[in-house]
Amino acid sequence: MAKKKWSSGASETGVQDKPATLKDLLSPDVVAGLKAQADKMKAEEQARKDAARAEAEAARKAEEKRLENDFGHLLEKSNLDWRKHK
């Protein structure tokens, strides 16, 4: 005997019984305001990171310039094999 296929009504009720999300409950202007605020905060965070990176780069360049004028550092950094410069 062949088995009977039962149709399930659960799939139909699952689509209709979705719980309401916060986005559905809030008005569109409030959602737009929150998105704008989030974008603004992301832009401020990116600007802060860029400023910190630029400051670190400037500090690194200043330290490198200071070390270029330091004879002890240049002596340690140089190759001590002077024979190849004859």
C-alpha positions as CSV (number, residue, x, y, z in Angstrom):
1,M,0.0,0.0,0.0
2,A,1.1,3.5,-0.8
3,K,1.6,6.0,2.0
4,K,-0.7,9.0,2.0
5,K,1.0,12.4,1.8
6,W,-0.3,14.8,4.4
7,S,-0.3,18.5,3.6
8,S,1.0,20.6,6.5
9,G,-0.8,23.8,7.4
10,A,2.1,24.9,9.5
11,S,4.0,26.5,6.7
12,E,1.1,28.7,5.8
13,T,0.6,29.9,9.4
14,G,4.3,30.4,9.9
15,V,4.3,33.2,7.2
16,Q,1.3,34.9,8.7
17,D,2.4,34.6,12.4
18,K,5.7,36.4,12.1
19,P,6.4,38.5,15.2
20,A,6.5,42.2,14.7
21,T,10.0,43.6,14.6
22,L,11.1,46.9,16.2
23,K,11.5,48.3,12.7
24,D,7.9,47.5,12.0
25,L,6.7,49.1,15.3
26,L,8.7,52.4,14.9
27,S,7.6,55.1,12.5
28,P,9.7,55.5,9.3
29,D,10.9,59.0,10.4
30,V,12.3,57.6,13.7
31,V,14.0,54.7,11.8
32,A,15.5,57.2,9.3
33,G,16.7,59.4,12.2
34,L,18.3,56.4,13.9
35,K,20.1,55.4,10.7
36,A,21.3,59.0,10.1
37,Q,22.6,59.1,13.7
38,A,24.4,55.7,13.2
39,D,26.0,57.0,9.9
40,K,27.1,60.2,11.7
41,M,28.7,58.2,14.5
42,K,30.5,55.9,12.0
43,A,31.8,59.0,10.2
44,E,33.0,60.5,13.4
45,E,34.7,57.3,14.4
46,Q,36.5,57.0,11.0
47,A,37.6,60.7,11.3
48,R,39.0,60.0,14.8
49,K,40.9,56.9,13.5
50,D,42.3,58.9,10.6
51,A,43.4,61.7,12.9
52,A,45.1,59.2,15.2
53,R,46.8,57.5,12.3
54,A,48.0,60.8,10.9
55,E,49.3,61.8,14.4
56,A,51.2,58.5,14.7
57,E,52.7,59.0,11.2
58,A,53.9,62.5,12.1
59,A,55.4,61.3,15.3
60,R,57.2,58.4,13.5
61,K,58.6,60.9,10.9
62,A,59.7,63.3,13.6
63,E,61.5,60.4,15.4
64,E,63.1,59.2,12.2
65,K,64.3,62.7,11.4
66,R,65.7,63.1,15.0
67,L,67.5,59.7,14.6
68,E,69.0,60.7,11.3
69,N,70.9,63.5,13.1
70,D,72.1,61.2,15.9
71,F,75.6,60.0,15.1
72,G,75.4,57.1,17.5
73,H,72.3,55.7,15.9
74,L,73.8,56.1,12.4
75,L,76.9,54.3,13.5
76,E,74.9,51.4,14.9
77,K,72.7,51.3,11.8
78,S,75.6,51.4,9.3
79,N,77.3,48.4,7.9
80,L,80.7,48.0,9.5
81,D,82.3,46.4,6.4
82,W,84.2,49.4,5.1
83,R,86.3,47.3,2.7
84,K,83.6,47.3,0.0
85,H,83.7,51.2,0.0
86,K,87.4,51.4,-0.9
